[in-house]
Amino acid sequence: MIEKVFNTQKGAIHYRTGIVSGERTWLVFLPGLTADHRLFEKQIEEFKDDYNLFVWDAPGQGCAETEYGRQLMYAMLDTYTKREYCELASHGFRILAEAIEADLAYEISCPALLICGEKDKAGFTKRYNAAWANQSGLPIRWIPGAGHNSNTDKPELVNSVIREFLR
C-alpha cells in the first residue's frame, strides 16, 4: 500500500492505495473516527493481490470482542492526546447527529455490502444497519461473536463474506 495525502482547506487526509491493475475491481475500506488503515490489515493482506484497494485514515471509535481487536484499537487511540481525542470525538458525534437530523436520502450507486457484528455495542450501530438494509435493499451480513470491529474479531469470516459478495 502506498500512502498518499489529499490536502483540503480543513486539513490533510491521509489515505493508502494498492493497485493491482486499472481493470480490477476496487475495494474501499473506511474506518470510523479514531481508527486508521490498520483496522483493515487482515483484509488488506487477504485481498492485496486480487483487487485494487483504497483505505483512508479517518481522523479519529473502538470496540472489539477479541484481544487482537482491542489491542489494535488501543494502539490507534494511543496516537492522540486526550484533548485531541475529545475534540475529534465530539466533532464526529456532532456530524453524526446533524446527518441523522437532516434525514437525507443517501443513495449508494455501486454494489455495497453492510457487515455488522452481532455483539456491536457502539451507539445504535446495529439498529441503524438493520434499518439501512431494510430501507435501501442493501444486503447485510451479521457476524456472530463479533463486536463493532467485526473485521478484527472475525477476520477470516469477514474476508469470506467479502469474497462471496465479490463473486
Long-range contacts (C-beta under 8 A, 24 or more apart in sequence): 1-37, 1-44, 1-48, 1-53, 1-55, 11-59, 13-56, 13-57, 14-56, 14-57, 15-54, 15-55, 15-56, 15-57, 16-53, 16-54, 16-55, 16-56, 16-57, 17-52, 17-53, 17-54, 18-44, 18-48, 18-52, 18-53, 19-52, 19-53, 20-48, 20-49, 20-50, 20-51, 20-52, 21-52, 22-52, 24-50, 24-51, 24-52, 25-51, 25-52, 25-166, 26-51, 26-52, 26-53, 26-54, 27-51, 27-52, 27-53, 27-54, 27-162, 28-54, 28-55, 29-53, 29-54, 29-55, 30-55, 30-56, 30-58, 31-55, 31-56, 31-57, 31-58, 31-61, 32-58, 32-61, 32-92, 33-58, 33-59, 33-60, 33-61, 33-88, 33-89, 33-92, 34-58, 34-60, 34-61, 34-62, 34-73, 34-76, 34-77, 34-80, 34-85, 34-88, 34-89, 35-61, 35-62, 35-73, 35-76, 35-149, 36-76, 36-79, 38-72, 38-75, 38-76, 39-72, 39-73, 39-76, 39-149, 39-151, 39-152, 40-151, 41-72, 42-151, 42-152, 42-155, 42-158, 42-159, 43-151, 43-155, 43-158, 43-159, 43-162, 46-155, 46-159, 46-162, 47-159, 47-162, 51-166, 59-88, 60-84, 60-85, 60-88, 60-89, 60-91, 60-92, 61-122, 61-148, 61-149, 62-122, 62-148, 62-149, 63-120, 63-121, 63-122, 63-147, 63-148, 63-149, 64-147, 64-148, 64-149, 64-152, 64-153, 65-117, 65-119, 65-145, 65-146, 65-147, 65-153, 66-152, 66-153, 68-152, 68-153, 69-147, 69-149, 69-152, 69-153, 72-149, 72-152, 73-149, 73-152, 107-136, 108-136, 108-138, 111-165, 112-138, 113-138, 113-139, 113-140, 113-141, 113-161, 113-162, 113-165, 114-138, 114-139, 114-140, 114-141, 115-140, 115-141, 115-143, 115-150, 115-151, 115-158, 115-161, 115-162, 116-140, 116-141, 116-142, 116-143, 116-150, 117-142, 117-143, 117-145, 117-146, 117-147, 117-148, 117-149, 117-150, 117-153, 117-154, 118-142, 118-143, 118-144, 118-145, 118-146, 119-145, 119-146, 119-147, 120-146, 120-147, 120-148, 120-150, 121-147, 121-148, 122-147, 122-148, 139-165
